[in-house]
Amino acid sequence: MNSRYTVLDMFAGAGGLTEGFFRQNYKIVTHIEMNPVAAQTLQTRALFHSLSKINQKSLYDEYYEGRITRDEFFNECETLGIFDTGIINEEISSFTSSGIINEIHKRLDAEGENSVDVIIGGPPCQAYSLIGRGRDSQKMKYDPRNHLYLHYLKFIHEFKPEMFVFENVPGLFSARNGEILLDFQRKIKNLGYSHESNVKILNASQFGVLQDRKRVIFIGWKDEHNLDYPAFENKENGYKVWNLLNDLPKLEPGTGTDGPQKYRAGRPSHYLRQMGIRTNEKYVRNHEARYHNERDRRIYRIAIQKWNLENRRIKYYELPANLKTHKNQSSFSDRFKVVTGNGLSHSIVAHISKDGHYFIHPDIHQARSLTAREVARLQSFPDNYIFEGSRTSQYMQIGNAVPPLMSEAIASETKKMLNSIF
């Protein structure tokens, strides 16, 4: 039995799906990610896991706490023999796929591996999302990202993994009237993989994530294997968003820092400790609040009061006339949305990188949108997970990610299935 199954990580993003497979001790041969800043985040996290395996996490802590620069961090990793994190920062396309495949074969040879056990990933989901289609249906209809799943299939054909995990948004079921999903299933069948009863819509909340976030999870295996789709344990726990936020520094708009800052005094909640979000770090990073003008803050306070006291979303037409800036009030009826403090958050999306109106902090005294760290916690990323790049880029990376608590459960069940094969 293999102690560490090999993984090819496609469309890796900032590493949400990847993190679960890292935690379950898979050997990730290659990560492929086109966005250079997301690739940097993934690179930093890969070094965290490499250092942890050789009991050198203290070096990562030096970088996390701002005691050394990123260049110094990388140089120190090289002195420890860590030269390559396996990341290919390149777009997967008809022009690049053959070169990327050759690079992966070279990496497999260098690692002394002769096969890939699992391929994981999900192509960018904007072209399949209902939100994207609602904003510009014709543009999304002809978006070239609709066909990225074909590259995923090409890599399955090339490497013939025992299993694959394909993740995407529920809109995949209706994208192009369901044609994309049906075509994927037909083609995966022709490649010799199971195609029936192995695709489900799962909610991140059932894995302990404090967020109502639905995702399509397609788990496939070679037809020769007698496997069934996992029966995931429901870990909904009754905790609330307040349990996730109440140890972070309170911020006024425009305050905080991307670098390390101290937590608020007091013991972190049981949820934070139980789920591994708050570990032994002394500082928290990526906790910097956007600037908001006073008009928006007045709107936020009204929205927070309506939600917290009346459990009702504010409608744009209900705002005082001096706070309105748009004549088309019907199109902006749900422009402002408060994150639930006493329950689950609504789904985090990459649009938070544009503005924070849809993700308002439930604390009326702060009257601001969520920071990147608060959003990362709602996605179940641990606090020691550093997001590189600008704040806008961090929001984008986090909004597109698979929650690590969810991905770890998927990785765990996938390992059980692989164990039954080998």
C-alpha positions as CSV (number, residue, x, y, z in Angstrom):
1,M,0.0,0.0,0.0
2,N,1.3,3.4,-0.9
3,S,2.0,5.6,2.1
4,R,1.7,8.8,0.0
5,Y,-0.4,8.8,-3.1
6,T,0.7,11.0,-5.9
7,V,-1.5,14.0,-7.0
8,L,-1.6,16.3,-10.0
9,D,-3.2,19.6,-8.9
10,M,-4.8,21.5,-11.8
11,F,-6.4,25.0,-11.7
12,A,-5.0,25.2,-8.2
13,G,-5.8,28.8,-7.3
14,A,-4.6,29.8,-3.9
15,G,-4.7,26.2,-2.7
16,G,-8.0,25.6,-1.0
17,L,-8.6,22.1,-2.5
18,T,-4.9,21.5,-2.4
19,E,-4.7,22.1,1.4
20,G,-6.9,19.1,2.2
21,F,-4.6,16.8,0.2
22,F,-1.6,18.3,1.9
23,R,-3.1,17.6,5.3
24,Q,-3.9,14.0,4.3
25,N,-0.2,13.5,3.4
26,Y,-0.6,13.1,-0.4
27,K,2.5,13.7,-2.5
28,I,1.6,16.6,-4.8
29,V,3.9,16.3,-7.8
30,T,2.8,19.4,-9.6
31,H,0.4,22.4,-9.0
32,I,-0.7,24.2,-12.1
33,E,-2.0,27.8,-11.7
34,M,-2.1,30.6,-14.2
35,N,-2.5,33.6,-11.8
36,P,1.0,34.7,-10.6
37,V,-0.2,36.0,-7.3
38,A,-2.3,33.0,-6.4
39,A,0.8,30.9,-7.4
40,Q,2.9,32.9,-4.9
41,T,0.3,32.1,-2.2
42,L,0.3,28.4,-3.1
43,Q,4.2,28.5,-3.2
44,T,4.3,30.0,0.3
45,R,1.8,27.3,1.6
46,A,3.7,24.5,0.0
47,L,6.9,25.6,1.8
48,F,4.9,25.7,5.1
49,H,4.1,22.0,4.6
50,S,7.6,21.1,3.4
51,L,9.1,22.8,6.5
52,S,6.6,21.2,8.8
53,K,7.6,17.7,7.6
54,I,11.3,18.3,8.5
55,N,10.5,20.0,11.8
56,Q,11.6,23.4,10.6
57,K,8.3,25.3,10.9
58,S,10.1,27.9,13.0
59,L,11.6,29.3,9.7
60,Y,8.0,29.8,8.4
61,D,7.1,31.5,11.6
62,E,9.9,34.0,11.1
63,Y,8.4,35.0,7.7
64,Y,4.9,34.9,9.1
65,E,5.8,37.3,11.9
66,G,7.6,39.7,9.6
67,R,11.1,39.0,11.0
68,I,12.5,38.1,7.5
69,T,11.5,39.1,4.0
70,R,10.1,36.7,1.4
71,D,13.4,36.6,-0.4
72,E,15.2,35.8,2.8
73,F,12.6,33.1,3.5
74,F,13.2,31.4,0.2
75,N,16.9,31.6,0.5
76,E,16.8,29.9,3.9
77,C,14.5,27.2,2.5
78,E,17.1,26.5,-0.2
79,T,19.8,26.1,2.5
80,L,17.6,23.4,3.9
81,G,17.4,21.6,0.6
82,I,14.0,22.8,-0.5
83,F,14.5,24.2,-4.0
84,D,11.2,23.4,-5.8
85,T,7.6,23.6,-4.7
86,G,6.3,21.9,-7.8
87,I,4.4,24.9,-9.1
88,I,3.9,25.6,-12.8
89,N,2.7,29.2,-13.1
90,E,1.2,28.9,-16.6
91,E,-2.2,29.1,-18.2
92,I,-3.5,25.7,-19.5
93,S,-4.4,26.1,-23.1
94,S,-4.2,24.4,-26.5
95,F,-0.8,26.1,-27.0
96,T,0.7,25.2,-23.6
97,S,-0.8,21.9,-22.6
98,S,1.7,19.7,-24.4
99,G,4.6,21.6,-22.8
100,I,3.0,21.3,-19.3
101,I,2.5,17.6,-19.8
102,N,6.1,17.1,-20.7
103,E,7.2,19.1,-17.6
104,I,5.0,16.9,-15.4
105,H,6.6,13.8,-16.8
106,K,10.0,15.2,-16.0
107,R,8.9,16.0,-12.4
108,L,7.6,12.5,-12.0
109,D,10.9,11.0,-13.2
110,A,12.8,13.3,-10.9
111,E,10.7,12.2,-7.9
112,G,11.1,8.5,-8.8
113,E,7.4,8.1,-9.5
114,N,5.9,6.4,-12.5
115,S,2.3,7.3,-12.2
116,V,-0.3,9.9,-10.9
117,D,-2.8,8.4,-8.5
118,V,-5.3,11.3,-8.4
119,I,-6.0,14.4,-10.4
120,I,-7.7,17.2,-8.6
121,G,-9.0,20.6,-9.5
122,G,-11.8,22.6,-11.0
123,P,-11.5,25.1,-13.9
124,P,-12.4,28.8,-13.1
125,C,-16.1,28.8,-12.4
126,Q,-17.2,32.3,-13.5
127,A,-18.4,31.0,-16.9
128,Y,-20.6,28.4,-15.2
129,S,-21.9,30.6,-12.3
130,L,-25.5,31.8,-12.2
131,I,-24.3,35.2,-11.1
132,G,-22.0,35.6,-14.0
133,R,-24.7,34.6,-16.5
134,G,-27.1,37.0,-14.8
135,R,-24.8,39.9,-15.3
136,D,-23.9,39.2,-18.9
137,S,-25.5,36.1,-20.3
138,Q,-24.3,36.5,-23.9
139,K,-20.7,37.2,-22.9
140,M,-20.7,34.2,-20.5
141,K,-22.3,32.0,-23.2
142,Y,-19.3,32.4,-25.4
143,D,-16.7,32.6,-22.7
144,P,-13.7,30.4,-23.6
145,R,-13.5,29.2,-20.0
146,N,-16.6,27.1,-20.8
147,H,-14.2,24.7,-22.4
148,L,-11.4,24.4,-19.8
149,Y,-12.9,21.1,-18.7
150,L,-11.6,19.7,-22.0
151,H,-8.0,20.3,-20.8
152,Y,-8.8,18.5,-17.5
153,L,-10.0,15.5,-19.6
154,K,-6.8,15.7,-21.7
155,F,-4.7,15.4,-18.6
156,I,-6.8,12.4,-17.4
157,H,-6.3,10.8,-20.8
158,E,-2.5,11.4,-20.6
159,F,-1.8,10.3,-17.0
160,K,-4.6,7.8,-16.4
161,P,-5.0,8.3,-12.7
162,E,-6.9,5.8,-10.6
163,M,-9.2,8.5,-9.4
164,F,-10.0,12.2,-10.0
165,V,-11.8,15.0,-8.0
166,F,-13.5,17.7,-10.1
167,E,-14.9,20.7,-8.3
168,N,-17.2,23.5,-9.5
169,V,-20.2,25.6,-8.9
170,P,-23.8,24.3,-9.0
171,G,-24.4,26.3,-12.1
172,L,-22.4,23.6,-13.9
173,F,-25.6,21.6,-14.0
174,S,-27.4,24.2,-16.1
175,A,-24.5,25.8,-18.0
176,R,-25.3,25.7,-21.7
177,N,-28.6,23.9,-20.8
178,G,-26.6,21.1,-19.1
179,E,-24.6,20.3,-22.2
180,I,-21.2,20.9,-20.5
181,L,-21.8,18.4,-17.7
182,L,-23.3,15.8,-20.1
183,D,-20.3,16.2,-22.4
184,F,-17.9,15.8,-19.5
185,Q,-19.7,12.6,-18.4
186,R,-19.7,11.2,-21.9
187,K,-16.1,11.8,-22.5
188,I,-15.0,10.6,-19.0
189,K,-17.0,7.3,-19.8
190,N,-15.1,6.9,-23.1
191,L,-11.8,7.3,-21.1
192,G,-12.8,4.3,-19.0
193,Y,-14.1,6.1,-15.8
194,S,-17.3,5.8,-13.9
195,H,-19.8,8.5,-14.9
196,E,-23.0,7.7,-13.1
197,S,-23.9,8.5,-9.4
198,N,-20.6,10.1,-8.7
199,V,-21.4,13.7,-8.9
200,K,-23.2,15.5,-6.1
201,I,-23.9,19.0,-4.8
202,L,-22.3,19.3,-1.3
203,N,-22.7,22.1,1.1
204,A,-19.5,23.3,2.9
205,S,-21.5,23.7,6.1
206,Q,-21.8,19.9,6.5
207,F,-18.0,19.8,6.9
208,G,-17.9,22.3,9.8
209,V,-17.5,25.4,7.7
210,L,-19.6,28.4,9.0
211,Q,-20.9,29.2,5.5
212,D,-23.8,28.2,3.3
213,R,-21.7,27.3,0.3
214,K,-22.8,24.7,-2.3
215,R,-20.3,23.1,-4.6
216,V,-20.4,20.4,-7.3
217,I,-18.0,17.6,-6.3
218,F,-17.4,15.0,-9.0
219,I,-15.4,12.0,-7.7
220,G,-14.5,9.6,-10.4
221,W,-12.6,6.3,-10.6
222,K,-11.6,3.7,-13.3
223,D,-14.4,1.4,-14.2
224,E,-12.5,-1.6,-13.1
225,H,-12.7,-0.5,-9.4
226,N,-15.7,-1.4,-7.4
227,L,-16.2,1.9,-5.6
228,D,-19.1,4.1,-4.4
229,Y,-19.4,7.8,-3.8
230,P,-18.4,8.5,-0.2
231,A,-21.0,9.0,2.5
232,F,-19.6,12.1,4.1
233,E,-20.2,12.6,7.8
234,N,-22.3,15.6,8.6
235,K,-20.3,17.9,10.8
236,E,-22.7,20.8,11.1
237,N,-22.0,22.0,14.7
238,G,-24.3,24.8,15.7
239,Y,-21.5,27.3,16.0
240,K,-22.1,30.8,14.8
241,V,-20.1,33.4,12.8
242,W,-19.6,35.3,16.0
243,N,-17.6,32.3,17.3
244,L,-15.3,32.9,14.3
245,L,-14.7,36.7,14.5
246,N,-14.7,37.6,18.2
247,D,-10.9,37.3,18.8
248,L,-9.8,39.5,15.9
249,P,-8.8,43.1,16.5
250,K,-11.7,45.5,16.0
251,L,-11.1,47.8,13.1
252,E,-12.3,51.2,11.9
253,P,-12.4,51.4,8.0
254,G,-9.0,52.0,6.6
255,T,-7.2,50.6,9.7
256,G,-5.4,47.4,10.4
257,T,-2.4,46.0,8.5
258,D,-1.6,43.2,6.0
259,G,1.3,42.3,8.2
260,P,1.3,40.7,11.7
261,Q,-0.8,42.2,14.5
262,K,-1.8,40.9,17.9
263,Y,-5.1,39.2,18.6
264,R,-7.5,40.6,21.1
265,A,-7.0,39.5,24.7
266,G,-8.8,36.4,25.9
267,R,-9.0,32.7,25.0
268,P,-10.1,31.9,21.4
269,S,-13.4,30.2,20.9
270,H,-13.7,26.4,21.0
271,Y,-14.7,26.5,17.4
272,L,-11.5,28.2,16.3
273,R,-9.4,25.7,18.3
274,Q,-11.4,22.6,17.3
275,M,-11.3,23.4,13.6
276,G,-7.6,24.3,13.6
277,I,-8.3,27.9,12.4
278,R,-6.5,29.5,15.4
279,T,-3.4,27.5,16.2
280,N,-0.4,28.6,18.2
281,E,0.4,31.8,16.4
282,K,0.8,35.0,18.4
283,Y,-0.2,37.3,15.5
284,V,-2.8,37.4,12.8
285,R,-2.1,38.6,9.2
286,N,-4.2,39.9,6.2
287,H,-6.5,41.7,8.6
288,E,-6.7,45.2,7.0
289,A,-10.1,47.0,6.6
290,R,-11.1,48.8,3.5
291,Y,-11.7,52.5,3.6
292,H,-15.4,53.5,3.4
293,N,-16.9,56.9,3.1
294,E,-19.3,58.1,5.7
295,R,-22.3,57.7,3.4
296,D,-21.6,54.0,3.0
297,R,-21.0,53.6,6.7
298,R,-24.4,55.2,7.4
299,I,-26.0,52.7,5.0
300,Y,-24.1,49.9,6.7
301,R,-25.4,50.8,10.1
302,I,-29.0,50.8,8.8
303,A,-28.5,47.5,7.2
304,I,-26.9,46.0,10.3
305,Q,-29.6,47.2,12.5
306,K,-32.3,45.8,10.2
307,W,-30.6,42.5,10.0
308,N,-29.6,42.1,13.6
309,L,-32.9,43.3,15.2
310,E,-35.5,42.4,12.5
311,N,-33.7,39.6,10.6
312,R,-34.5,41.4,7.4
313,R,-32.4,42.6,4.5
314,I,-32.5,46.3,3.7
315,K,-33.9,47.1,0.3
316,Y,-32.3,50.0,-1.6
317,Y,-35.5,51.9,-2.0
318,E,-35.9,51.9,1.8
319,L,-32.8,54.1,2.3
320,P,-33.2,57.8,3.0
321,A,-33.1,59.8,-0.2
322,N,-29.8,61.5,0.8
323,L,-28.0,58.2,0.9
324,K,-29.1,57.0,-2.6
325,T,-26.8,57.4,-5.5
326,H,-28.6,55.3,-8.2
327,K,-31.9,56.2,-9.9
328,N,-32.6,52.6,-10.9
329,Q,-33.7,51.4,-7.5
330,S,-35.0,48.0,-8.6
331,S,-31.6,46.8,-9.9
332,F,-29.9,47.7,-6.7
333,S,-32.5,46.3,-4.3
334,D,-30.1,43.8,-2.7
335,R,-26.9,45.9,-3.0
336,F,-26.2,45.8,0.7
337,K,-26.0,42.5,2.6
338,V,-24.9,41.9,6.2
339,V,-23.1,38.7,7.2
340,T,-25.1,36.7,9.7
341,G,-23.5,36.8,13.2
342,N,-25.9,34.3,14.8
343,G,-25.7,31.6,12.2
344,L,-24.0,30.7,8.9
345,S,-22.6,33.3,6.5
346,H,-24.0,33.4,3.0
347,S,-21.6,32.1,0.3
348,I,-18.3,33.9,-0.2
349,V,-17.7,34.9,-3.8
350,A,-14.8,36.5,-5.6
351,H,-16.9,39.7,-6.2
352,I,-15.9,40.8,-2.7
353,S,-12.7,42.0,-4.5
354,K,-14.8,44.7,-6.2
355,D,-16.5,46.2,-3.1
356,G,-17.6,45.1,0.3
357,H,-21.3,46.0,0.2
358,Y,-22.4,42.4,0.0
359,F,-20.2,41.3,2.9
360,I,-20.8,43.8,5.8
361,H,-19.5,42.9,9.2
362,P,-22.3,42.2,11.7
363,D,-20.8,44.5,14.4
364,I,-22.6,47.9,14.1
365,H,-19.8,49.6,16.0
366,Q,-17.3,48.6,13.3
367,A,-19.6,49.4,10.4
368,R,-17.3,48.2,7.6
369,S,-16.9,45.3,5.2
370,L,-15.0,42.1,6.1
371,T,-11.3,41.9,5.9
372,A,-9.4,39.3,3.9
373,R,-8.7,37.4,7.1
374,E,-12.3,37.4,8.2
375,V,-13.3,36.1,4.8
376,A,-10.6,33.5,4.9
377,R,-11.9,32.3,8.3
378,L,-15.4,32.0,6.8
379,Q,-13.8,29.7,4.2
380,S,-12.1,27.8,7.1
381,F,-8.5,28.7,6.2
382,P,-6.2,28.6,9.2
383,D,-4.8,31.9,10.4
384,N,-1.2,30.8,9.5
385,Y,-2.2,30.6,5.9
386,I,-0.6,33.7,4.3
387,F,-2.3,35.2,1.2
388,E,0.2,37.0,-0.9
389,G,-0.4,40.1,-3.1
390,S,-2.7,43.1,-2.8
391,R,-5.8,43.1,-0.7
392,T,-7.9,43.0,-3.8
393,S,-6.0,39.9,-5.0
394,Q,-6.4,38.3,-1.6
395,Y,-10.2,38.7,-1.7
396,M,-10.2,37.2,-5.2
397,Q,-8.1,34.2,-4.2
398,I,-10.2,33.5,-1.1
399,G,-13.5,33.9,-2.8
400,N,-12.6,31.4,-5.5
401,A,-11.2,28.7,-3.1
402,V,-12.6,25.5,-1.8
403,P,-12.9,25.6,2.0
404,P,-10.0,23.5,3.5
405,L,-12.2,21.7,6.0
406,M,-14.3,20.5,3.0
407,S,-11.3,19.6,0.9
408,E,-9.7,17.7,3.8
409,A,-12.8,15.5,4.2
410,I,-12.8,14.8,0.4
411,A,-9.1,14.0,0.5
412,S,-9.6,11.6,3.5
413,E,-12.4,9.7,1.8
414,T,-10.5,9.6,-1.5
415,K,-7.6,8.0,0.4
416,K,-9.9,5.3,1.8
417,M,-11.0,4.6,-1.7
418,L,-7.4,4.4,-2.9
419,N,-6.5,2.1,0.0
420,S,-9.2,-0.3,-1.2
421,I,-7.7,-0.3,-4.7
422,F,-4.1,-1.0,-3.7
